[in-house]
Amino acid sequence: MIRLQETIDVFKGFLVGSQELVVSHLQYVVDTMFIGELLAKNLYYLKTILWSFELAFGLGVNLYKSSVWGQC
């Protein structure tokens, strides 16, 4: 879902390195970290993606245990 949002230029990941590799998420066992530009649009679409995931698979995302970090 995140990759699709990147390809249609809705969610903007973070550019890494001289070849500007786009990193939008990292996954480890049951944890997922989403990485993107600090834009209100990114937060809106990320919340929409998580809500869609919940509807599709019946697995809820606990937003109270989640964090949003930003740096300008």
Protein Blocks (a to p, Z undefined) as FASTA:
>chain_A
ZZmmmmnomaccddedjkopacfbdcehjaccddddddfklmmmmmmmmmmmmmmnopac
dfklpccdddZZ
